[in-house]
Amino acid sequence: MKTINNSSEIYKQIIALKDLPEQEIINHLMEKYKSANKEIYYPLIGDIFGILGFDCRVSRNGTNYER
């Protein structure tokens, strides 16, 4: 089983919001990241997949063969 990266920024944010209803957490995160560029968004999605237990690595910009 994959260990969760509990030092990632998104993990810390989710834990800080854990007592809120699920939809409020989603709304908060959507609002915070709605204007994120790919340098922020792609690593964020990679971290979220990691939290969910998937082995996900974010490749460098333009490195298509690692997708």
PDB file of N, CA, C and O in Angstrom:
ATOM      1  N   MET A   1       0.833  -1.186   0.000  1.00  0.00           N
ATOM      2  CA  MET A   1       0.000   0.000   0.000  1.00  0.00           C
ATOM      3  C   MET A   1       0.877   1.249   0.000  1.00  0.00           C
ATOM      4  O   MET A   1       1.860   1.328   0.737  1.00  0.00           O
ATOM      5  N   LYS A   2       0.518   2.203  -0.817  1.00  0.00           N
ATOM      6  CA  LYS A   2       1.281   3.442  -0.937  1.00  0.00           C
ATOM      7  C   LYS A   2       1.067   4.319   0.298  1.00  0.00           C
ATOM      8  O   LYS A   2      -0.053   4.454   0.792  1.00  0.00           O
ATOM      9  N   THR A   3       2.154   4.908   0.785  1.00  0.00           N
ATOM     10  CA  THR A   3       2.012   5.822   1.914  1.00  0.00           C
ATOM     11  C   THR A   3       1.631   7.201   1.403  1.00  0.00           C
ATOM     12  O   THR A   3       2.083   7.625   0.340  1.00  0.00           O
ATOM     13  N   ILE A   4       0.808   7.889   2.157  1.00  0.00           N
ATOM     14  CA  ILE A   4       0.321   9.213   1.775  1.00  0.00           C
ATOM     15  C   ILE A   4       1.365  10.254   2.119  1.00  0.00           C
ATOM     16  O   ILE A   4       1.951  10.228   3.202  1.00  0.00           O
ATOM     17  N   ASN A   5       1.595  11.172   1.192  1.00  0.00           N
ATOM     18  CA  ASN A   5       2.510  12.285   1.428  1.00  0.00           C
ATOM     19  C   ASN A   5       1.778  13.327   2.267  1.00  0.00           C
ATOM     20  O   ASN A   5       1.152  14.241   1.730  1.00  0.00           O
ATOM     21  N   ASN A   6       1.863  13.183   3.580  1.00  0.00           N
ATOM     22  CA  ASN A   6       1.140  14.105   4.438  1.00  0.00           C
ATOM     23  C   ASN A   6       1.878  15.413   4.663  1.00  0.00           C
ATOM     24  O   ASN A   6       1.491  16.201   5.526  1.00  0.00           O
ATOM     25  N   SER A   7       2.943  15.657   3.894  1.00  0.00           N
ATOM     26  CA  SER A   7       3.621  16.947   3.969  1.00  0.00           C
ATOM     27  C   SER A   7       3.227  17.847   2.791  1.00  0.00           C
ATOM     28  O   SER A   7       3.656  18.999   2.720  1.00  0.00           O
ATOM     29  N   SER A   8       2.410  17.323   1.866  1.00  0.00           N
ATOM     30  CA  SER A   8       2.004  18.142   0.728  1.00  0.00           C
ATOM     31  C   SER A   8       1.065  19.250   1.183  1.00  0.00           C
ATOM     32  O   SER A   8       0.322  19.089   2.152  1.00  0.00           O
ATOM     33  N   GLU A   9       1.104  20.351   0.494  1.00  0.00           N
ATOM     34  CA  GLU A   9       0.293  21.516   0.843  1.00  0.00           C
ATOM     35  C   GLU A   9      -1.204  21.192   0.790  1.00  0.00           C
ATOM     36  O   GLU A   9      -1.952  21.602   1.677  1.00  0.00           O
ATOM     37  N   ILE A  10      -1.641  20.474  -0.223  1.00  0.00           N
ATOM     38  CA  ILE A  10      -3.062  20.169  -0.358  1.00  0.00           C
ATOM     39  C   ILE A  10      -3.523  19.249   0.769  1.00  0.00           C
ATOM     40  O   ILE A  10      -4.643  19.393   1.258  1.00  0.00           O
ATOM     41  N   TYR A  11      -2.686  18.315   1.186  1.00  0.00           N
ATOM     42  CA  TYR A  11      -3.036  17.435   2.307  1.00  0.00           C
ATOM     43  C   TYR A  11      -3.250  18.266   3.568  1.00  0.00           C
ATOM     44  O   TYR A  11      -4.222  18.057   4.293  1.00  0.00           O
ATOM     45  N   LYS A  12      -2.351  19.198   3.827  1.00  0.00           N
ATOM     46  CA  LYS A  12      -2.474  20.061   5.000  1.00  0.00           C
ATOM     47  C   LYS A  12      -3.753  20.889   4.941  1.00  0.00           C
ATOM     48  O   LYS A  12      -4.422  21.077   5.957  1.00  0.00           O
ATOM     49  N   GLN A  13      -4.092  21.383   3.753  1.00  0.00           N
ATOM     50  CA  GLN A  13      -5.306  22.178   3.599  1.00  0.00           C
ATOM     51  C   GLN A  13      -6.550  21.333   3.851  1.00  0.00           C
ATOM     52  O   GLN A  13      -7.479  21.773   4.529  1.00  0.00           O
ATOM     53  N   ILE A  14      -6.567  20.137   3.313  1.00  0.00           N
ATOM     54  CA  ILE A  14      -7.725  19.260   3.501  1.00  0.00           C
ATOM     55  C   ILE A  14      -7.879  18.890   4.972  1.00  0.00           C
ATOM     56  O   ILE A  14      -8.993  18.891   5.496  1.00  0.00           O
ATOM     57  N   ILE A  15      -6.790  18.578   5.631  1.00  0.00           N
ATOM     58  CA  ILE A  15      -6.847  18.234   7.054  1.00  0.00           C
ATOM     59  C   ILE A  15      -7.351  19.424   7.865  1.00  0.00           C
ATOM     60  O   ILE A  15      -8.126  19.246   8.804  1.00  0.00           O
ATOM     61  N   ALA A  16      -6.920  20.630   7.514  1.00  0.00           N
ATOM     62  CA  ALA A  16      -7.381  21.826   8.233  1.00  0.00           C
ATOM     63  C   ALA A  16      -8.887  22.039   8.060  1.00  0.00           C
ATOM     64  O   ALA A  16      -9.537  22.627   8.925  1.00  0.00           O
ATOM     65  N   LEU A  17      -9.437  21.561   6.944  1.00  0.00           N
ATOM     66  CA  LEU A  17     -10.861  21.752   6.642  1.00  0.00           C
ATOM     67  C   LEU A  17     -11.710  20.517   6.960  1.00  0.00           C
ATOM     68  O   LEU A  17     -12.913  20.512   6.700  1.00  0.00           O
ATOM     69  N   LYS A  18     -11.105  19.489   7.509  1.00  0.00           N
ATOM     70  CA  LYS A  18     -11.761  18.180   7.635  1.00  0.00           C
ATOM     71  C   LYS A  18     -13.069  18.178   8.408  1.00  0.00           C
ATOM     72  O   LYS A  18     -13.882  17.271   8.224  1.00  0.00           O
ATOM     73  N   ASP A  19     -13.294  19.151   9.256  1.00  0.00           N
ATOM     74  CA  ASP A  19     -14.526  19.176  10.040  1.00  0.00           C
ATOM     75  C   ASP A  19     -15.691  19.821   9.293  1.00  0.00           C
ATOM     76  O   ASP A  19     -16.826  19.800   9.770  1.00  0.00           O
ATOM     77  N   LEU A  20     -15.412  20.388   8.133  1.00  0.00           N
ATOM     78  CA  LEU A  20     -16.467  20.989   7.321  1.00  0.00           C
ATOM     79  C   LEU A  20     -17.167  19.905   6.502  1.00  0.00           C
ATOM     80  O   LEU A  20     -16.603  18.835   6.273  1.00  0.00           O
ATOM     81  N   PRO A  21     -18.393  20.181   6.064  1.00  0.00           N
ATOM     82  CA  PRO A  21     -19.049  19.240   5.140  1.00  0.00           C
ATOM     83  C   PRO A  21     -18.237  19.110   3.844  1.00  0.00           C
ATOM     84  O   PRO A  21     -17.559  20.047   3.423  1.00  0.00           O
ATOM     85  N   GLU A  22     -18.321  17.938   3.231  1.00  0.00           N
ATOM     86  CA  GLU A  22     -17.547  17.643   2.022  1.00  0.00           C
ATOM     87  C   GLU A  22     -17.714  18.713   0.948  1.00  0.00           C
ATOM     88  O   GLU A  22     -16.727  19.145   0.352  1.00  0.00           O
ATOM     89  N   GLN A  23     -18.935  19.141   0.694  1.00  0.00           N
ATOM     90  CA  GLN A  23     -19.177  20.127  -0.361  1.00  0.00           C
ATOM     91  C   GLN A  23     -18.509  21.463  -0.046  1.00  0.00           C
ATOM     92  O   GLN A  23     -18.043  22.145  -0.958  1.00  0.00           O
ATOM     93  N   GLU A  24     -18.456  21.845   1.225  1.00  0.00           N
ATOM     94  CA  GLU A  24     -17.775  23.093   1.599  1.00  0.00           C
ATOM     95  C   GLU A  24     -16.272  22.989   1.367  1.00  0.00           C
ATOM     96  O   GLU A  24     -15.640  23.955   0.939  1.00  0.00           O
ATOM     97  N   ILE A  25     -15.703  21.829   1.645  1.00  0.00           N
ATOM     98  CA  ILE A  25     -14.272  21.625   1.380  1.00  0.00           C
ATOM     99  C   ILE A  25     -14.003  21.764  -0.110  1.00  0.00           C
ATOM    100  O   ILE A  25     -13.060  22.439  -0.521  1.00  0.00           O
ATOM    101  N   ILE A  26     -14.838  21.119  -0.913  1.00  0.00           N
ATOM    102  CA  ILE A  26     -14.684  21.188  -2.369  1.00  0.00           C
ATOM    103  C   ILE A  26     -14.824  22.620  -2.854  1.00  0.00           C
ATOM    104  O   ILE A  26     -14.017  23.084  -3.660  1.00  0.00           O
ATOM    105  N   ASN A  27     -15.832  23.320  -2.377  1.00  0.00           N
ATOM    106  CA  ASN A  27     -16.043  24.711  -2.780  1.00  0.00           C
ATOM    107  C   ASN A  27     -14.868  25.596  -2.392  1.00  0.00           C
ATOM    108  O   ASN A  27     -14.446  26.453  -3.170  1.00  0.00           O
ATOM    109  N   HIS A  28     -14.344  25.393  -1.202  1.00  0.00           N
ATOM    110  CA  HIS A  28     -13.193  26.182  -0.737  1.00  0.00           C
ATOM    111  C   HIS A  28     -11.977  25.954  -1.644  1.00  0.00           C
ATOM    112  O   HIS A  28     -11.317  26.904  -2.066  1.00  0.00           O
ATOM    113  N   LEU A  29     -11.694  24.683  -1.934  1.00  0.00           N
ATOM    114  CA  LEU A  29     -10.534  24.369  -2.767  1.00  0.00           C
ATOM    115  C   LEU A  29     -10.724  24.846  -4.205  1.00  0.00           C
ATOM    116  O   LEU A  29      -9.778  25.320  -4.834  1.00  0.00           O
ATOM    117  N   MET A  30     -11.942  24.721  -4.722  1.00  0.00           N
ATOM    118  CA  MET A  30     -12.216  25.205  -6.083  1.00  0.00           C
ATOM    119  C   MET A  30     -11.999  26.713  -6.164  1.00  0.00           C
ATOM    120  O   MET A  30     -11.410  27.209  -7.124  1.00  0.00           O
ATOM    121  N   GLU A  31     -12.470  27.428  -5.167  1.00  0.00           N
ATOM    122  CA  GLU A  31     -12.308  28.884  -5.151  1.00  0.00           C
ATOM    123  C   GLU A  31     -10.833  29.261  -5.070  1.00  0.00           C
ATOM    124  O   GLU A  31     -10.378  30.175  -5.758  1.00  0.00           O
ATOM    125  N   LYS A  32     -10.099  28.560  -4.233  1.00  0.00           N
ATOM    126  CA  LYS A  32      -8.679  28.874  -4.047  1.00  0.00           C
ATOM    127  C   LYS A  32      -7.860  28.618  -5.313  1.00  0.00           C
ATOM    128  O   LYS A  32      -6.952  29.386  -5.631  1.00  0.00           O
ATOM    129  N   TYR A  33      -8.179  27.542  -6.032  1.00  0.00           N
ATOM    130  CA  TYR A  33      -7.352  27.137  -7.171  1.00  0.00           C
ATOM    131  C   TYR A  33      -7.985  27.406  -8.530  1.00  0.00           C
ATOM    132  O   TYR A  33      -7.460  26.938  -9.541  1.00  0.00           O
ATOM    133  N   LYS A  34      -9.079  28.134  -8.593  1.00  0.00           N
ATOM    134  CA  LYS A  34      -9.771  28.330  -9.875  1.00  0.00           C
ATOM    135  C   LYS A  34      -8.948  29.092 -10.903  1.00  0.00           C
ATOM    136  O   LYS A  34      -9.182  28.940 -12.102  1.00  0.00           O
ATOM    137  N   SER A  35      -8.011  29.890 -10.480  1.00  0.00           N
ATOM    138  CA  SER A  35      -7.187  30.625 -11.446  1.00  0.00           C
ATOM    139  C   SER A  35      -5.744  30.120 -11.472  1.00  0.00           C
ATOM    140  O   SER A  35      -4.849  30.816 -11.952  1.00  0.00           O
ATOM    141  N   ALA A  36      -5.521  28.916 -10.957  1.00  0.00           N
ATOM    142  CA  ALA A  36      -4.167  28.364 -10.922  1.00  0.00           C
ATOM    143  C   ALA A  36      -3.674  28.047 -12.326  1.00  0.00           C
ATOM    144  O   ALA A  36      -4.427  27.558 -13.169  1.00  0.00           O
ATOM    145  N   ASN A  37      -2.408  28.330 -12.562  1.00  0.00           N
ATOM    146  CA  ASN A  37      -1.809  27.970 -13.850  1.00  0.00           C
ATOM    147  C   ASN A  37      -1.315  26.532 -13.788  1.00  0.00           C
ATOM    148  O   ASN A  37      -1.425  25.885 -12.747  1.00  0.00           O
ATOM    149  N   LYS A  38      -0.776  26.030 -14.883  1.00  0.00           N
ATOM    150  CA  LYS A  38      -0.389  24.619 -14.927  1.00  0.00           C
ATOM    151  C   LYS A  38       0.766  24.294 -13.977  1.00  0.00           C
ATOM    152  O   LYS A  38       0.901  23.146 -13.553  1.00  0.00           O
ATOM    153  N   GLU A  39       1.588  25.265 -13.639  1.00  0.00           N
ATOM    154  CA  GLU A  39       2.685  25.021 -12.699  1.00  0.00           C
ATOM    155  C   GLU A  39       2.166  24.746 -11.291  1.00  0.00           C
ATOM    156  O   GLU A  39       2.835  24.074 -10.506  1.00  0.00           O
ATOM    157  N   ILE A  40       1.006  25.249 -10.971  1.00  0.00           N
ATOM    158  CA  ILE A  40       0.365  24.989  -9.677  1.00  0.00           C
ATOM    159  C   ILE A  40      -0.625  23.841  -9.799  1.00  0.00           C
ATOM    160  O   ILE A  40      -0.673  22.964  -8.937  1.00  0.00           O
ATOM    161  N   TYR A  41      -1.415  23.845 -10.868  1.00  0.00           N
ATOM    162  CA  TYR A  41      -2.517  22.895 -11.021  1.00  0.00           C
ATOM    163  C   TYR A  41      -2.039  21.449 -11.178  1.00  0.00           C
ATOM    164  O   TYR A  41      -2.553  20.559 -10.500  1.00  0.00           O
ATOM    165  N   TYR A  42      -1.076  21.202 -12.049  1.00  0.00           N
ATOM    166  CA  TYR A  42      -0.635  19.829 -12.294  1.00  0.00           C
ATOM    167  C   TYR A  42      -0.052  19.171 -11.037  1.00  0.00           C
ATOM    168  O   TYR A  42      -0.436  18.045 -10.720  1.00  0.00           O
ATOM    169  N   PRO A  43       0.857  19.829 -10.314  1.00  0.00           N
ATOM    170  CA  PRO A  43       1.337  19.216  -9.066  1.00  0.00           C
ATOM    171  C   PRO A  43       0.215  19.023  -8.039  1.00  0.00           C
ATOM    172  O   PRO A  43       0.223  18.053  -7.280  1.00  0.00           O
ATOM    173  N   LEU A  44      -0.741  19.946  -8.021  1.00  0.00           N
ATOM    174  CA  LEU A  44      -1.883  19.817  -7.122  1.00  0.00           C
ATOM    175  C   LEU A  44      -2.655  18.534  -7.420  1.00  0.00           C
ATOM    176  O   LEU A  44      -2.976  17.774  -6.507  1.00  0.00           O
ATOM    177  N   ILE A  45      -2.951  18.295  -8.689  1.00  0.00           N
ATOM    178  CA  ILE A  45      -3.682  17.092  -9.080  1.00  0.00           C
ATOM    179  C   ILE A  45      -2.851  15.845  -8.763  1.00  0.00           C
ATOM    180  O   ILE A  45      -3.394  14.837  -8.310  1.00  0.00           O
ATOM    181  N   GLY A  46      -1.545  15.911  -8.998  1.00  0.00           N
ATOM    182  CA  GLY A  46      -0.669  14.790  -8.653  1.00  0.00           C
ATOM    183  C   GLY A  46      -0.722  14.485  -7.163  1.00  0.00           C
ATOM    184  O   GLY A  46      -0.773  13.320  -6.767  1.00  0.00           O
ATOM    185  N   ASP A  47      -0.711  15.526  -6.337  1.00  0.00           N
ATOM    186  CA  ASP A  47      -0.799  15.324  -4.889  1.00  0.00           C
ATOM    187  C   ASP A  47      -2.147  14.734  -4.489  1.00  0.00           C
ATOM    188  O   ASP A  47      -2.210  13.862  -3.623  1.00  0.00           O
ATOM    189  N   ILE A  48      -3.226  15.206  -5.115  1.00  0.00           N
ATOM    190  CA  ILE A  48      -4.555  14.677  -4.800  1.00  0.00           C
ATOM    191  C   ILE A  48      -4.632  13.190  -5.159  1.00  0.00           C
ATOM    192  O   ILE A  48      -5.159  12.395  -4.381  1.00  0.00           O
ATOM    193  N   PHE A  49      -4.115  12.812  -6.323  1.00  0.00           N
ATOM    194  CA  PHE A  49      -4.100  11.391  -6.681  1.00  0.00           C
ATOM    195  C   PHE A  49      -3.256  10.597  -5.685  1.00  0.00           C
ATOM    196  O   PHE A  49      -3.607   9.468  -5.340  1.00  0.00           O
ATOM    197  N   GLY A  50      -2.158  11.171  -5.226  1.00  0.00           N
ATOM    198  CA  GLY A  50      -1.333  10.510  -4.215  1.00  0.00           C
ATOM    199  C   GLY A  50      -2.088  10.297  -2.915  1.00  0.00           C
ATOM    200  O   GLY A  50      -1.979   9.237  -2.299  1.00  0.00           O
ATOM    201  N   ILE A  51      -2.853  11.299  -2.494  1.00  0.00           N
ATOM    202  CA  ILE A  51      -3.666  11.185  -1.282  1.00  0.00           C
ATOM    203  C   ILE A  51      -4.683  10.070  -1.438  1.00  0.00           C
ATOM    204  O   ILE A  51      -4.997   9.365  -0.478  1.00  0.00           O
ATOM    205  N   LEU A  52      -5.200   9.911  -2.654  1.00  0.00           N
ATOM    206  CA  LEU A  52      -6.188   8.868  -2.922  1.00  0.00           C
ATOM    207  C   LEU A  52      -5.560   7.479  -3.042  1.00  0.00           C
ATOM    208  O   LEU A  52      -6.273   6.482  -3.160  1.00  0.00           O
ATOM    209  N   GLY A  53      -4.224   7.413  -3.012  1.00  0.00           N
ATOM    210  CA  GLY A  53      -3.543   6.124  -3.028  1.00  0.00           C
ATOM    211  C   GLY A  53      -2.952   5.716  -4.362  1.00  0.00           C
ATOM    212  O   GLY A  53      -2.436   4.605  -4.492  1.00  0.00           O
ATOM    213  N   PHE A  54      -3.016   6.586  -5.355  1.00  0.00           N
ATOM    214  CA  PHE A  54      -2.443   6.277  -6.662  1.00  0.00           C
ATOM    215  C   PHE A  54      -0.983   6.699  -6.708  1.00  0.00           C
ATOM    216  O   PHE A  54      -0.608   7.724  -6.138  1.00  0.00           O
ATOM    217  N   ASP A  55      -0.161   5.910  -7.386  1.00  0.00           N
ATOM    218  CA  ASP A  55       1.241   6.249  -7.586  1.00  0.00           C
ATOM    219  C   ASP A  55       1.295   7.227  -8.755  1.00  0.00           C
ATOM    220  O   ASP A  55       1.262   6.819  -9.916  1.00  0.00           O
ATOM    221  N   CYS A  56       1.377   8.482  -8.452  1.00  0.00           N
ATOM    222  CA  CYS A  56       1.303   9.523  -9.480  1.00  0.00           C
ATOM    223  C   CYS A  56       2.522  10.430  -9.388  1.00  0.00           C
ATOM    224  O   CYS A  56       2.839  10.959  -8.323  1.00  0.00           O
ATOM    225  N   ARG A  57       3.192  10.599 -10.505  1.00  0.00           N
ATOM    226  CA  ARG A  57       4.327  11.510 -10.588  1.00  0.00           C
ATOM    227  C   ARG A  57       4.030  12.544 -11.658  1.00  0.00           C
ATOM    228  O   ARG A  57       3.575  12.200 -12.749  1.00  0.00           O
ATOM    229  N   VAL A  58       4.281  13.784 -11.357  1.00  0.00           N
ATOM    230  CA  VAL A  58       4.036  14.866 -12.308  1.00  0.00           C
ATOM    231  C   VAL A  58       5.310  15.081 -13.106  1.00  0.00           C
ATOM    232  O   VAL A  58       6.372  15.355 -12.546  1.00  0.00           O
ATOM    233  N   SER A  59       5.192  14.953 -14.426  1.00  0.00           N
ATOM    234  CA  SER A  59       6.362  15.131 -15.278  1.00  0.00           C
ATOM    235  C   SER A  59       6.653  16.609 -15.483  1.00  0.00           C
ATOM    236  O   SER A  59       5.800  17.468 -15.259  1.00  0.00           O
ATOM    237  N   ARG A  60       7.866  16.881 -15.912  1.00  0.00           N
ATOM    238  CA  ARG A  60       8.249  18.260 -16.219  1.00  0.00           C
ATOM    239  C   ARG A  60       7.456  18.749 -17.422  1.00  0.00           C
ATOM    240  O   ARG A  60       6.967  17.955 -18.227  1.00  0.00           O
ATOM    241  N   ASN A  61       7.338  20.043 -17.529  1.00  0.00           N
ATOM    242  CA  ASN A  61       6.652  20.665 -18.658  1.00  0.00           C
ATOM    243  C   ASN A  61       7.314  20.235 -19.961  1.00  0.00           C
ATOM    244  O   ASN A  61       8.525  20.377 -20.126  1.00  0.00           O
ATOM    245  N   GLY A  62       6.522  19.713 -20.875  1.00  0.00           N
ATOM    246  CA  GLY A  62       7.025  19.290 -22.180  1.00  0.00           C
ATOM    247  C   GLY A  62       7.540  17.867 -22.237  1.00  0.00           C
ATOM    248  O   GLY A  62       7.939  17.408 -23.307  1.00  0.00           O
ATOM    249  N   THR A  63       7.544  17.154 -21.125  1.00  0.00           N
ATOM    250  CA  THR A  63       8.028  15.781 -21.098  1.00  0.00           C
ATOM    251  C   THR A  63       6.831  14.858 -21.271  1.00  0.00           C
ATOM    252  O   THR A  63       6.366  14.243 -20.312  1.00  0.00           O
ATOM    253  N   ASN A  64       6.346  14.768 -22.477  1.00  0.00           N
ATOM    254  CA  ASN A  64       5.122  14.022 -22.757  1.00  0.00           C
ATOM    255  C   ASN A  64       5.254  12.523 -22.611  1.00  0.00           C
ATOM    256  O   ASN A  64       4.269  11.851 -22.305  1.00  0.00           O
ATOM    257  N   TYR A  65       6.437  11.978 -22.821  1.00  0.00           N
ATOM    258  CA  TYR A  65       6.606  10.526 -22.773  1.00  0.00           C
ATOM    259  C   TYR A  65       6.451   9.969 -21.351  1.00  0.00           C
ATOM    260  O   TYR A  65       6.346   8.752 -21.197  1.00  0.00           O
ATOM    261  N   GLU A  66       6.432  10.807 -20.311  1.00  0.00           N
ATOM    262  CA  GLU A  66       6.286  10.329 -18.938  1.00  0.00           C
ATOM    263  C   GLU A  66       4.816  10.315 -18.493  1.00  0.00           C
ATOM    264  O   GLU A  66       4.531   9.940 -17.356  1.00  0.00           O
ATOM    265  N   ARG A  67       3.904  10.704 -19.338  1.00  0.00           N
ATOM    266  CA  ARG A  67       2.502  10.770 -18.931  1.00  0.00           C
ATOM    267  C   ARG A  67       1.879   9.413 -18.855  1.00  0.00           C
ATOM    268  O   ARG A  67       0.699   9.293 -18.525  1.00  0.00           O
TER     269      ARG A  67
END
